[in-house]
Amino acid sequence: MNFVIDWLTFFLIEQPEGEGGAKHVRMSRFLSGDEYQKSELRPFLDGEFARIAKRKVEPNPKSEASPTKLGRFVLEEGHPLESNPNYALLQRLLAAETPGESREPCQELVQSYLRTSQVRGGVLLVVRTRLETLDDRYVFILKCDFEQKTAIITDEHSLIANVNMAISAKNMKSLMYPHMVEQGMNDPYHVKIHQFSHARYFEEFMRFIEYPQTLTQLVSEEVLSLARQHIEYVYPEETEERLRAEEEIELIAASPKRELAEKWEHDTVMEAAQIITERQPEAELKFKLDHMQVRALLADYGINLHIAKTNGRYVVLLEGDTLQFERGVSPVEFAKPKSLHEVISEIEERSRSCSAAPPAADPDDRPPWE
């Protein structure tokens, strides 16, 4: 996959007074395709455009921290795609055939970028490209932050020389439009954005682009919807029990940490899990049993992962064909597995001993109101 560069715009962004200083463009340069081929930018960016185009992206990222996302243009109901300011600007960049024609939309873009909070100094590149074998045109917006404490090797006397404004393509942020679904198939409704930074300013400067819900958010909404349907089925009338159950669901939705509710029968849980996994096969199941972390797929529940209870204590049973260990070696790796019945007997015996009744409290220790 080879990209031909039609034109490239180079902006050097400075923030002279530290993090709180006003950012400004210190230098800009507009290059034609021929000028780009003769410049030092060509070996610097060599292979980056194909790498960005091939980078995989999911319709719904697994988490908010996913570096690569698909953005969709925000549209008011009844309005055409052209009414979105970000779409209109990207279309002007796509339509610009020469560096001169790109000057005005590029200036608008960099000014929008400078107005975004938390933007850091560095180099902003706007590039129009096309595939060598096709006539499809693409706009790439690239940002390289300044590298800290960078030096070059000099000679045996001075050894190194400090560099104040070094950039690297290693953690380069990128936006590609239109989204290339596959070579020869483009999606004009989406942009592909990539950034590793915890600050999401490379998303924020395109204010009229929205990003999809994460897989976790989608699954959570589906679970809550199924829970509300279950409440309506169990309590068809507006009773106190129904109101109490609905309040509990809202508390669960708002709580970052939750304990096992113990409300649904196993078959009900399996039916709900099947509905979700049919739509989201990769939906995860993560929970903590005391200090032990368990991570599996939701599809594993009831098949490879089981939850039980004995004498007030929870038991999680995992089953599979292989058992692998990583990193540090432990004596557990040499264990001969016990039979399942033997383990269950030991668990039940230990649970009974732990749940033995505590000694009666001394009468003198009783509260005064008894």
Residue frames relative to the residue before (quaternion, step in Angstrom):
aa qw qx qy qz dx dy dz
M 1.0000 0.0000 0.0000 0.0000 0.00 0.00 0.00
N 0.0127 0.8186 -0.5705 0.0649 3.57 -0.31 1.30
F 0.2124 -0.7724 0.5903 0.0993 3.55 -0.95 0.97
V 0.2524 -0.7334 0.6140 0.1464 3.54 -1.08 0.84
I 0.3290 -0.7573 0.5344 0.1808 3.59 -0.80 1.02
D 0.2636 -0.7650 0.5700 0.1425 3.60 -0.75 1.07
W 0.7568 -0.1968 0.1265 0.6103 3.57 1.02 -0.85
L 0.1414 -0.7767 0.6106 0.0624 3.54 -1.28 0.46
T 0.1570 -0.7678 0.6158 0.0817 3.54 -1.06 0.84
F 0.1738 -0.7925 0.5835 0.0365 3.56 -0.88 1.07
F 0.0084 -0.7869 0.6167 -0.0198 3.59 -0.77 1.06
L 0.1913 -0.7501 0.6235 0.1096 3.57 -0.91 0.97
I 0.1240 -0.8143 0.5668 0.0199 3.58 -0.49 1.25
E 0.0966 -0.8066 0.5829 0.0176 3.56 -0.81 1.06
Q 0.1141 -0.7365 0.6630 0.0702 3.50 -1.30 0.58
P 0.1582 -0.8854 0.4264 0.0961 3.58 0.45 1.23
E 0.7654 0.3749 -0.1986 0.4840 3.60 1.04 -0.64
G 0.7165 -0.4341 0.2612 0.4795 3.57 0.90 0.86
E 0.8105 -0.3020 0.2035 0.4587 3.53 -1.32 -0.31
G 0.7413 0.4242 -0.2417 0.4605 3.59 1.02 -0.69
G 0.4941 0.6894 -0.4180 0.3253 3.59 1.26 -0.12
A 0.5644 -0.5950 0.4518 0.3512 3.54 -1.25 0.50
K 0.3351 -0.7526 0.5357 0.1856 3.56 -0.82 0.98
H 0.0453 0.7956 -0.6022 0.0482 3.55 -1.05 0.72
V 0.5028 -0.6205 0.5045 0.3280 3.55 -1.31 0.35
R 0.2553 -0.7871 0.5466 0.1289 3.54 -0.55 1.17
M 0.8094 0.0044 0.0574 0.5845 3.56 1.00 -0.82
S 0.0111 -0.7816 0.6235 0.0120 3.57 -1.11 0.69
R 0.0387 -0.7880 0.6144 -0.0060 3.53 -1.16 0.65
F 0.1813 -0.7755 0.5998 0.0767 3.54 -0.96 0.94
L 0.0771 -0.8301 0.5521 -0.0131 3.57 -0.52 1.22
S 0.3887 -0.6690 0.5781 0.2591 3.54 -1.14 0.69
G 0.7005 -0.4496 0.3305 0.4449 3.56 -1.27 0.09
D 0.6566 0.5007 -0.3100 0.4713 3.59 0.98 -0.83
E 0.6547 0.5024 -0.3180 0.4667 3.60 0.95 -0.82
Y 0.6185 0.5400 -0.3432 0.4562 3.57 1.05 -0.71
Q 0.6492 0.5361 -0.3223 0.4327 3.59 0.92 -0.88
K 0.7183 0.4288 -0.2424 0.4913 3.61 1.10 -0.67
S 0.6103 0.5887 -0.3430 0.4041 3.59 1.26 -0.25
E 0.6036 -0.5550 0.4339 0.3733 3.56 -1.35 0.21
L 0.5177 0.6347 -0.4213 0.3893 3.59 1.25 -0.14
R 0.5869 0.6123 -0.3761 0.3732 3.58 1.05 -0.67
P 0.7124 0.3993 -0.2955 0.4957 3.68 0.72 -0.84
F 0.5981 0.5712 -0.3624 0.4297 3.61 1.14 -0.59
L 0.7746 0.3340 -0.1641 0.5114 3.58 0.96 -0.91
D 0.3769 0.7547 -0.4738 0.2526 3.58 1.26 -0.04
G 0.8283 0.1906 -0.1724 0.4979 3.57 -0.75 1.08
E 0.5461 0.6482 -0.4018 0.3466 3.62 1.19 -0.37
F 0.6496 0.5326 -0.3366 0.4256 3.61 0.94 -0.80
A 0.6620 0.4786 -0.3054 0.4894 3.59 0.95 -0.82
R 0.6283 0.5387 -0.3363 0.4493 3.59 1.03 -0.77
I 0.6571 0.4989 -0.3055 0.4754 3.59 0.97 -0.84
A 0.6694 0.5126 -0.3025 0.4445 3.59 0.91 -0.93
K 0.7175 0.4485 -0.2486 0.4714 3.60 1.02 -0.79
R 0.4886 0.6835 -0.4362 0.3221 3.59 1.21 -0.34
K 0.4212 -0.7307 0.4829 0.2356 3.58 -0.75 1.06
V 0.0076 -0.7797 0.6260 -0.0121 3.53 -1.11 0.74
E 0.3255 -0.7500 0.5493 0.1725 3.56 -1.00 0.89
P 0.5811 -0.5769 0.4283 0.3822 3.62 -1.08 0.59
N 0.7677 0.1002 -0.0572 0.6303 3.56 1.16 -0.69
P 0.3497 -0.7569 0.5073 0.2180 3.61 -0.47 1.14
K 0.5945 -0.5878 0.4111 0.3635 3.57 -1.19 0.50
S 0.8040 -0.0041 0.0284 0.5939 3.59 1.08 -0.68
E 0.6730 -0.4791 0.3756 0.4201 3.56 -1.33 0.19
A 0.6734 0.5181 -0.2888 0.4413 3.57 1.14 -0.65
S 0.4053 0.7117 -0.4885 0.3009 3.63 1.21 -0.01
P 0.4189 -0.7540 0.4413 0.2476 3.62 -0.64 1.04
T 0.7664 0.3126 -0.1718 0.5343 3.61 1.06 -0.66
K 0.0485 0.8094 -0.5776 0.0940 3.55 -0.75 1.11
L 0.3714 -0.6729 0.5851 0.2587 3.52 -1.36 0.31
G 0.1683 -0.7818 0.5943 0.0854 3.56 -0.80 1.03
R 0.1919 -0.7800 0.5887 0.0901 3.56 -1.06 0.77
F 0.5059 -0.6600 0.4639 0.3053 3.57 -0.98 0.84
V 0.3991 -0.7081 0.5358 0.2285 3.55 -0.92 0.97
L 0.0229 -0.8069 0.5897 -0.0254 3.57 -0.83 1.02
E 0.3854 -0.6733 0.5794 0.2499 3.52 -1.06 0.81
E 0.5988 -0.5914 0.3980 0.3652 3.56 -1.04 0.77
G 0.8167 0.2364 -0.1975 0.4881 3.55 -0.88 1.01
H 0.6364 0.5148 -0.3337 0.4676 3.60 1.26 -0.05
P 0.4872 -0.6748 0.4653 0.3013 3.61 -1.03 0.73
L 0.6969 -0.4714 0.3482 0.4134 3.54 -1.31 0.30
E 0.6312 0.5713 -0.3280 0.4095 3.57 1.06 -0.76
S 0.5894 0.5902 -0.3701 0.4090 3.60 1.21 -0.34
N 0.5800 0.5690 -0.3820 0.4404 3.60 1.22 -0.26
P 0.4500 -0.7264 0.4436 0.2704 3.65 -0.59 1.08
N 0.6579 0.5038 -0.3226 0.4575 3.61 0.97 -0.76
Y 0.6295 0.5167 -0.3287 0.4782 3.58 1.03 -0.77
A 0.6582 0.5182 -0.3123 0.4480 3.58 0.91 -0.93
L 0.6586 0.5046 -0.3131 0.4621 3.61 0.96 -0.84
L 0.6682 0.4900 -0.3073 0.4679 3.60 0.91 -0.85
Q 0.6263 0.5245 -0.3388 0.4668 3.59 1.07 -0.64
R 0.6278 0.5189 -0.3361 0.4729 3.60 1.04 -0.69
L 0.6426 0.5061 -0.3212 0.4773 3.57 1.04 -0.74
L 0.6421 0.5162 -0.3220 0.4664 3.58 1.02 -0.77
A 0.7055 0.4806 -0.2611 0.4508 3.57 1.00 -0.84
A 0.5553 0.6164 -0.3968 0.3927 3.62 1.19 -0.42
E 0.2325 -0.8119 0.5251 0.1048 3.58 -0.62 1.14
T 0.7840 0.2343 -0.1143 0.5633 3.59 1.14 -0.53
P 0.6549 -0.4919 0.3775 0.4320 3.61 -1.22 0.27
G 0.6287 0.5454 -0.3389 0.4386 3.59 1.04 -0.72
E 0.6769 0.4815 -0.2902 0.4752 3.58 0.97 -0.84
S 0.6702 0.5063 -0.3028 0.4503 3.59 1.13 -0.55
R 0.4868 0.7195 -0.4176 0.2664 3.58 1.20 -0.47
E 0.7124 0.4697 -0.2801 0.4397 3.62 0.72 -1.02
P 0.7019 0.4300 -0.3079 0.4772 3.68 0.73 -0.85
C 0.6177 0.5345 -0.3560 0.4539 3.62 1.07 -0.60
Q 0.6347 0.5181 -0.3263 0.4715 3.58 1.02 -0.76
E 0.6318 0.5190 -0.3314 0.4708 3.59 1.00 -0.77
L 0.6636 0.5156 -0.3076 0.4462 3.56 0.94 -0.87
V 0.6955 0.4666 -0.2984 0.4578 3.61 0.80 -0.92
Q 0.6275 0.5195 -0.3500 0.4624 3.62 1.04 -0.63
S 0.6204 0.5176 -0.3340 0.4854 3.58 1.07 -0.70
Y 0.6423 0.5245 -0.3164 0.4606 3.57 1.02 -0.78
L 0.6697 0.5089 -0.3031 0.4479 3.59 0.93 -0.87
R 0.6580 0.5149 -0.3117 0.4525 3.60 1.12 -0.59
T 0.5519 0.6183 -0.3907 0.4006 3.59 1.24 -0.22
S 0.4804 -0.6793 0.4729 0.2900 3.58 -0.90 0.93
Q 0.8300 0.2519 -0.2095 0.4514 3.54 -1.28 0.58
V 0.3840 0.7109 -0.5054 0.3028 3.61 1.18 0.29
R 0.2496 -0.7709 0.5726 0.1246 3.56 -0.98 0.90
G 0.6127 -0.5407 0.4248 0.3895 3.53 -1.31 0.31
G 0.3067 0.7389 -0.5618 0.2107 3.54 -1.26 0.39
V 0.5708 -0.5639 0.4621 0.3777 3.54 -1.23 -0.52
L 0.1381 -0.7669 0.6244 0.0541 3.55 -0.90 1.03
L 0.0914 -0.8001 0.5928 0.0069 3.56 -0.78 1.08
V 0.0858 -0.7523 0.6513 0.0501 3.55 -1.03 0.87
V 0.0010 -0.8305 0.5508 -0.0824 3.56 -0.58 1.18
R 0.1434 -0.7419 0.6415 0.1327 3.55 -1.07 0.77
T 0.0376 -0.8091 0.5848 -0.0441 3.51 -0.81 1.09
R 0.1066 -0.7500 0.6394 0.1314 3.52 -1.39 0.02
L 0.5504 -0.6016 0.4612 0.3497 3.52 -1.18 0.56
E 0.5618 -0.6429 0.4111 0.3196 3.54 -0.97 0.90
T 0.7640 0.3769 -0.1950 0.4860 3.58 0.97 -0.82
L 0.7468 0.3039 -0.1877 0.5610 3.60 1.27 -0.21
D 0.4920 -0.6584 0.4799 0.3069 3.55 -1.27 0.18
D 0.3852 0.7316 -0.4824 0.2894 3.60 1.24 0.24
R 0.2060 -0.7898 0.5706 0.0911 3.57 -0.89 1.00
Y 0.0950 -0.7929 0.6018 0.0089 3.55 -1.12 0.78
V 0.2430 -0.7187 0.6287 0.1707 3.51 -1.29 0.54
F 0.1042 -0.7621 0.6374 0.0451 3.55 -0.99 0.95
I 0.0901 -0.7458 0.6577 0.0564 3.55 -1.00 0.90
L 0.0406 -0.8266 0.5586 -0.0553 3.56 -0.50 1.24
K 0.0673 -0.7888 0.6104 0.0277 3.58 -1.07 0.76
C 0.0796 -0.7677 0.6357 0.0142 3.54 -0.91 1.05
D 0.2959 -0.7473 0.5696 0.1720 3.59 -0.68 1.08
F 0.5712 -0.5699 0.4565 0.3750 3.55 -1.24 0.46
E 0.3850 -0.7034 0.5533 0.2254 3.56 -1.03 0.83
Q 0.3779 -0.7336 0.5245 0.2094 3.57 -1.00 0.87
K 0.8620 0.0668 -0.0643 0.4983 3.57 -1.20 0.74
T 0.2979 0.7505 -0.5226 0.2736 3.54 0.71 1.14
A 0.0000 -0.7971 0.6030 -0.0321 3.56 -1.00 0.83
I 0.2892 -0.7207 0.5974 0.2001 3.53 -1.32 0.40
I 0.5002 -0.6299 0.4994 0.3219 3.55 -1.16 0.60
T 0.1932 -0.8052 0.5534 0.0902 3.60 -0.86 0.97
D 0.7298 -0.3346 0.2779 0.5274 3.60 0.00 -1.28
E 0.7293 -0.4596 0.2932 0.4135 3.56 -1.31 0.03
H 0.6338 0.5328 -0.3359 0.4490 3.59 1.23 -0.25
S 0.8005 0.2531 -0.1321 0.5270 3.60 0.66 -1.08
L 0.3380 -0.7910 0.4426 0.2534 3.58 1.33 -0.33
I 0.8072 -0.1013 0.0950 0.5737 3.61 0.60 -1.10
A 0.1827 -0.7349 0.6347 0.1538 3.52 -1.36 0.25
N 0.4324 -0.7180 0.4851 0.2492 3.57 -0.78 1.03
V 0.1941 -0.7568 0.6160 0.1005 3.54 -1.15 0.74
N 0.3249 -0.7921 0.4900 0.1644 3.59 -0.63 1.11
M 0.8089 0.1990 -0.0762 0.5480 3.59 1.02 -0.74
A 0.1846 0.7891 -0.5590 0.1753 3.58 0.60 1.11
I 0.1047 -0.7761 0.6184 0.0653 3.58 -1.10 0.72
S 0.1522 -0.7736 0.6106 0.0745 3.53 -1.26 0.48
A 0.4348 -0.6902 0.5156 0.2620 3.56 -1.16 0.63
K 0.4236 0.7512 -0.4393 0.2515 3.59 1.29 -0.18
N 0.8084 0.1579 -0.0652 0.5633 3.61 0.77 -1.02
M 0.1954 0.8251 -0.5068 0.1555 3.55 1.10 0.70
K 0.3400 -0.7084 0.5834 0.2055 3.55 -0.99 0.90
S 0.0373 -0.8240 0.5652 -0.0143 3.57 -1.01 0.71
L 0.0743 -0.7342 0.6713 0.0692 3.49 -1.32 0.55
M 0.0807 -0.7984 0.5967 0.0073 3.57 -0.82 1.03
Y 0.0675 0.7848 -0.6126 0.0656 3.55 -0.92 0.95
P 0.5331 -0.2661 -0.7990 0.0816 1.54 -1.77 1.79
H 0.6238 -0.5257 0.4117 0.4063 3.55 -1.29 0.25
M 0.2772 -0.7543 0.5753 0.1522 3.57 -0.82 1.05
V 0.2930 -0.7629 0.5542 0.1579 3.57 -0.35 1.25
E 0.7120 -0.2104 0.1404 0.6550 3.52 1.09 -0.90
Q 0.6916 -0.4820 0.3098 0.4398 3.56 -1.19 0.35
G 0.7966 0.2282 -0.2097 0.5191 3.55 -0.68 1.15
M 0.7266 0.3252 -0.2239 0.5623 3.62 1.28 -0.03
N 0.0190 -0.8251 0.5623 -0.0510 3.57 -0.50 1.23
D 0.2675 -0.7447 0.5960 0.1366 3.54 -1.22 0.66
P 0.2321 -0.8229 0.5025 0.1282 3.64 -0.21 1.21
Y 0.6163 0.5715 -0.3438 0.4188 3.61 1.23 -0.19
H 0.7681 0.3255 -0.1635 0.5267 3.58 1.24 -0.29
V 0.2080 -0.7135 0.6508 0.1553 3.51 -1.33 0.50
K 0.2949 -0.7273 0.5856 0.2030 3.57 -1.20 0.52
I 0.0703 -0.8100 0.5820 -0.0167 3.54 -0.68 1.14
H 0.0467 -0.7977 0.6012 -0.0071 3.55 -1.06 0.79
Q 0.2680 0.7343 -0.6002 0.1697 3.56 -0.93 0.96
F 0.3615 -0.7390 0.5367 0.1874 3.54 -1.03 0.89
S 0.5326 0.6736 -0.3997 0.3207 3.58 1.16 -0.53
H 0.4978 -0.6439 0.4897 0.3127 3.57 -1.12 0.71
A 0.6279 0.4713 -0.3296 0.5243 3.59 1.22 -0.47
R 0.2755 -0.8138 0.4966 0.1237 3.57 -0.62 1.14
Y 0.2403 0.8218 -0.4982 0.1365 3.59 1.10 0.57
F 0.6070 0.5478 -0.3836 0.4294 3.61 1.09 -0.42
E 0.6083 0.4843 -0.3486 0.5233 3.57 1.29 -0.20
E 0.6992 0.5432 -0.2760 0.3739 3.54 0.90 -1.00
F 0.6467 0.5470 -0.3655 0.3861 3.61 0.96 -0.64
M 0.6400 0.3934 -0.3217 0.5763 3.60 1.27 -0.20
R 0.1443 -0.8768 0.4543 0.0641 3.56 0.38 1.30
F 0.7234 0.4212 -0.2465 0.4884 3.60 1.17 -0.40
I 0.5534 0.5189 -0.4216 0.4967 3.52 1.15 0.79
E 0.1558 -0.7885 0.5904 0.0741 3.58 -0.88 0.94
Y 0.3155 -0.7580 0.5506 0.1510 3.53 -1.20 0.61
P 0.5656 -0.6575 0.3797 0.3220 3.58 -0.96 0.84
Q 0.6087 -0.5230 0.4459 0.3963 3.50 -1.32 0.29
T 0.5063 -0.6239 0.4931 0.3336 3.54 -1.18 0.55
L 0.6609 -0.4959 0.3809 0.4150 3.54 -1.28 0.34
T 0.6282 0.5409 -0.3297 0.4517 3.58 1.04 -0.78
Q 0.6598 0.5036 -0.3061 0.4662 3.59 0.97 -0.86
L 0.6456 0.5235 -0.3231 0.4524 3.58 0.96 -0.83
V 0.6710 0.4908 -0.2976 0.4694 3.56 0.91 -0.93
S 0.6381 0.5333 -0.3295 0.4470 3.59 0.97 -0.84
E 0.6596 0.4981 -0.3086 0.4707 3.59 0.93 -0.86
E 0.6440 0.5210 -0.3218 0.4586 3.57 1.00 -0.81
V 0.6437 0.5207 -0.3194 0.4610 3.58 0.98 -0.85
L 0.6745 0.4907 -0.2999 0.4629 3.59 0.87 -0.93
S 0.6267 0.5286 -0.3349 0.4645 3.58 1.04 -0.73
L 0.6623 0.4897 -0.3019 0.4800 3.59 0.96 -0.84
A 0.6301 0.5343 -0.3344 0.4536 3.58 1.04 -0.76
R 0.6566 0.4988 -0.3130 0.4714 3.60 0.97 -0.81
Q 0.6290 0.5204 -0.3353 0.4702 3.59 1.03 -0.74
H 0.6407 0.5249 -0.3227 0.4582 3.57 1.02 -0.79
I 0.6350 0.5229 -0.3272 0.4652 3.59 1.00 -0.79
E 0.6541 0.5101 -0.3130 0.4625 3.59 0.96 -0.86
Y 0.6518 0.5097 -0.3139 0.4655 3.58 1.08 -0.70
V 0.7012 0.4609 -0.2673 0.4737 3.59 0.92 -0.93
Y 0.7899 0.1721 -0.0717 0.5841 3.59 1.00 -0.86
P 0.1178 -0.8354 0.5331 0.0639 3.64 0.25 1.19
E 0.7071 0.4088 -0.2538 0.5181 3.60 1.17 -0.52
E 0.5383 -0.6104 0.4774 0.3312 3.56 -1.27 0.49
T 0.1434 0.8028 -0.5576 0.1552 3.56 0.22 1.28
E 0.6721 -0.4732 0.3705 0.4326 3.55 -1.32 0.15
E 0.6187 0.5503 -0.3434 0.4432 3.58 1.05 -0.75
R 0.6595 0.4972 -0.3150 0.4676 3.58 0.98 -0.83
L 0.6495 0.5108 -0.3230 0.4614 3.59 0.91 -0.85
R 0.6498 0.5135 -0.3148 0.4636 3.56 1.00 -0.84
A 0.6564 0.5056 -0.3092 0.4668 3.59 0.99 -0.83
E 0.6487 0.5101 -0.3191 0.4660 3.60 1.03 -0.76
E 0.6279 0.5234 -0.3314 0.4711 3.58 1.06 -0.72
E 0.6357 0.5302 -0.3261 0.4565 3.57 1.02 -0.79
I 0.6346 0.5254 -0.3290 0.4616 3.58 1.02 -0.78
E 0.6554 0.5047 -0.3159 0.4648 3.59 0.96 -0.83
L 0.6354 0.5167 -0.3288 0.4704 3.59 1.04 -0.73
I 0.6307 0.5239 -0.3263 0.4704 3.57 1.03 -0.79
A 0.6596 0.5238 -0.3102 0.4409 3.58 0.94 -0.89
A 0.7344 0.4297 -0.2305 0.4721 3.59 1.05 -0.74
S 0.6420 0.5576 -0.3197 0.4180 3.58 1.22 -0.31
P 0.3943 -0.7290 0.5035 0.2442 3.64 -0.82 0.92
K 0.7743 0.1871 -0.1152 0.5934 3.60 1.18 -0.54
R 0.0201 -0.8145 0.5777 -0.0491 3.54 -0.85 0.99
E 0.3351 -0.7064 0.5805 0.2275 3.55 -1.23 0.49
L 0.6714 -0.4917 0.3617 0.4202 3.55 -1.26 0.38
A 0.3694 -0.7766 0.4731 0.1913 3.58 -0.61 1.17
E 0.1821 -0.8234 0.5152 0.1532 3.61 1.15 -0.59
K 0.4124 0.7184 -0.4619 0.3170 3.59 0.84 0.99
W 0.7631 0.3590 -0.1988 0.4993 3.61 0.96 -0.78
E 0.4847 -0.6259 0.5257 0.3113 3.52 -1.19 0.64
H 0.6889 -0.5041 0.3302 0.4028 3.56 -1.23 0.50
D 0.6629 0.5172 -0.3182 0.4380 3.61 0.88 -0.90
T 0.6338 0.5264 -0.3293 0.4612 3.59 1.04 -0.76
V 0.6438 0.5120 -0.3154 0.4732 3.58 0.98 -0.86
M 0.6551 0.5181 -0.3145 0.4510 3.60 0.93 -0.86
E 0.6462 0.5141 -0.3213 0.4636 3.60 0.99 -0.81
A 0.6638 0.4960 -0.3017 0.4716 3.58 0.95 -0.89
A 0.6517 0.5156 -0.3140 0.4592 3.59 0.96 -0.86
Q 0.6433 0.5264 -0.3246 0.4513 3.58 1.00 -0.77
I 0.6203 0.5393 -0.3406 0.4564 3.60 1.01 -0.79
I 0.6923 0.4790 -0.2755 0.4641 3.57 0.93 -0.93
T 0.7116 0.4701 -0.2783 0.4418 3.60 0.80 -0.96
E 0.5649 0.5707 -0.3987 0.4430 3.60 1.16 -0.36
R 0.7167 0.4074 -0.2399 0.5126 3.59 1.11 -0.69
Q 0.7925 0.1454 -0.0421 0.5908 3.56 1.05 -0.84
P 0.1672 -0.8372 0.5108 0.1012 3.63 0.27 1.19
E 0.7120 0.4535 -0.2597 0.4689 3.60 1.10 -0.62
A 0.3226 0.7601 -0.5104 0.2402 3.62 1.21 0.23
E 0.3259 -0.7790 0.5126 0.1554 3.55 -0.83 1.05
L 0.1866 -0.7232 0.6505 0.1383 3.52 -1.36 0.40
K 0.0866 0.7995 -0.5838 0.1113 3.56 -0.49 1.21
F 0.1775 0.7683 -0.6039 0.1164 3.57 -0.95 0.85
K 0.3580 -0.7232 0.5580 0.1935 3.53 -1.35 0.25
L 0.1407 -0.7605 0.6312 0.0583 3.56 -0.87 1.03
D 0.7740 -0.1598 0.0293 0.6120 3.55 -0.15 1.35
H 0.8053 -0.2230 0.1684 0.5229 3.63 -0.60 -1.07
M 0.5997 0.6005 -0.3412 0.4042 3.61 1.27 -0.10
Q 0.2872 -0.7604 0.5645 0.1436 3.56 -0.86 1.04
V 0.0890 -0.7740 0.6258 0.0364 3.57 -0.99 0.89
R 0.0218 0.7948 -0.6042 0.0524 3.56 -0.83 1.02
A 0.1568 0.7749 -0.5900 0.1637 3.56 -0.69 1.12
L 0.5536 -0.5393 0.4795 0.4156 3.54 -1.30 -0.33
L 0.5870 -0.5692 0.4316 0.3810 3.56 -1.12 0.60
A 0.6180 0.5642 -0.3370 0.4315 3.59 1.10 -0.69
D 0.5912 0.5810 -0.3666 0.4226 3.62 1.21 -0.35
Y 0.5622 0.6336 -0.3977 0.3525 3.59 1.13 -0.60
G 0.8158 0.2183 -0.1972 0.4978 3.54 -0.93 0.99
I 0.7137 0.3762 -0.2435 0.5383 3.59 1.29 -0.16
N 0.8111 0.1002 -0.0257 0.5757 3.55 0.71 -1.11
L 0.7504 0.2722 -0.1632 0.5798 3.57 1.28 -0.23
H 0.0173 -0.8086 0.5862 -0.0474 3.56 -0.77 1.06
I 0.1823 -0.7631 0.6124 0.0971 3.56 -1.13 0.75
A 0.0228 0.7929 -0.6057 0.0616 3.56 -0.81 1.05
K 0.2293 -0.7571 0.5949 0.1424 3.55 -1.34 0.09
T 0.0400 0.7887 -0.6117 0.0476 3.55 -0.98 0.88
N 0.8488 -0.0493 -0.0170 0.5261 3.55 -0.79 1.10
G 0.7468 -0.4389 0.2199 0.4486 3.55 0.92 0.97
R 0.6739 0.4529 -0.2997 0.5009 3.60 1.24 0.02
Y 0.4414 -0.7044 0.4966 0.2499 3.56 -1.07 0.81
V 0.1180 -0.7562 0.6407 0.0613 3.53 -1.20 0.71
V 0.1165 -0.7708 0.6241 0.0527 3.58 -0.88 0.99
L 0.1141 -0.8006 0.5878 0.0228 3.55 -0.71 1.11
L 0.0957 -0.7842 0.6128 0.0208 3.56 -0.80 1.09
E 0.0242 -0.8004 0.5987 0.0192 3.57 -1.02 0.73
G 0.1462 0.7782 -0.5967 0.1303 3.55 -1.13 0.73
D 0.6106 -0.5857 0.4044 0.3473 3.55 -1.30 0.16
T 0.7917 0.1741 -0.0922 0.5783 3.61 1.09 -0.62
L 0.1508 -0.7564 0.6311 0.0826 3.54 -1.25 0.58
Q 0.0297 -0.8372 0.5439 -0.0485 3.57 -0.35 1.28
F 0.2245 -0.7478 0.6127 0.1224 3.54 -1.23 0.65
E 0.1542 -0.7835 0.5966 0.0798 3.55 -1.17 0.64
R 0.8387 0.2137 -0.1719 0.4705 3.52 -1.35 0.48
G 0.8719 0.0078 -0.0164 0.4894 3.58 -0.85 -0.98
V 0.3971 -0.7121 0.5324 0.2277 3.56 -1.03 0.86
S 0.0571 -0.7864 0.6147 0.0201 3.58 -1.04 0.82
P 0.6185 -0.5607 0.3881 0.3905 3.62 -1.16 0.42
V 0.5196 0.6449 -0.4189 0.3723 3.60 1.20 -0.40
E 0.5919 0.6054 -0.3609 0.3909 3.59 1.11 -0.63
F 0.7042 0.4478 -0.2592 0.4862 3.59 1.22 -0.43
A 0.4496 0.7297 -0.4286 0.2860 3.59 1.30 -0.02
K 0.3136 -0.6780 0.6281 0.2179 3.52 -1.23 0.66
P 0.4235 -0.7372 0.4530 0.2682 3.62 -0.47 1.11
K 0.4191 -0.6753 0.5487 0.2593 3.53 -1.08 0.80
S 0.5802 -0.5370 0.4514 0.4137 3.55 -1.27 0.15
L 0.6222 -0.5633 0.3924 0.3763 3.56 -1.15 0.62
H 0.6515 0.5205 -0.3230 0.4476 3.60 0.92 -0.84
E 0.6384 0.5261 -0.3266 0.4571 3.58 1.02 -0.76
V 0.6551 0.5048 -0.3111 0.4683 3.57 0.96 -0.87
I 0.6556 0.5107 -0.3169 0.4571 3.59 0.91 -0.89
S 0.6350 0.5238 -0.3315 0.4610 3.60 0.97 -0.79
E 0.6606 0.5003 -0.3088 0.4670 3.59 0.95 -0.85
I 0.6405 0.5220 -0.3267 0.4589 3.59 0.97 -0.83
E 0.6754 0.4918 -0.2976 0.4619 3.57 0.88 -0.92
E 0.6476 0.5139 -0.3192 0.4633 3.59 0.98 -0.81
R 0.6727 0.4870 -0.2966 0.4716 3.57 0.93 -0.88
S 0.6404 0.5263 -0.3251 0.4552 3.58 1.03 -0.78
R 0.6432 0.5189 -0.3283 0.4575 3.58 1.01 -0.78
S 0.6685 0.4942 -0.3087 0.4622 3.57 0.97 -0.80
C 0.6600 0.5065 -0.3119 0.4589 3.59 1.07 -0.71
S 0.7282 0.4260 -0.2381 0.4813 3.56 1.12 -0.68
A 0.3148 0.7528 -0.5178 0.2571 3.59 1.22 0.34
A 0.5704 -0.6249 0.4063 0.3449 3.55 -1.02 0.81
P 0.4285 -0.6940 0.5093 0.2746 3.62 -0.90 0.86
P 0.6193 -0.5449 0.3934 0.4060 3.63 -1.16 0.42
A 0.5771 -0.6035 0.4240 0.3506 3.54 -1.11 0.71
A 0.5157 -0.6513 0.4624 0.3100 3.55 -1.06 0.76
D 0.5631 -0.5894 0.4624 0.3488 3.56 -1.14 0.65
P 0.5521 -0.6328 0.4162 0.3487 3.63 -0.87 0.86
D 0.6434 0.5403 -0.3326 0.4283 3.59 1.03 -0.69
D 0.6591 0.5213 -0.3068 0.4470 3.59 1.24 -0.40
R 0.4853 0.6763 -0.4393 0.3378 3.60 1.25 -0.06
P 0.5520 -0.6125 0.4363 0.3602 3.61 -1.09 0.62
P 0.6286 -0.6041 0.3453 0.3474 3.61 -1.08 0.66
W 0.6665 0.5203 -0.3306 0.4194 3.60 1.12 -0.46
E 0.5723 0.5719 -0.4065 0.4244 3.61 1.22 0.00
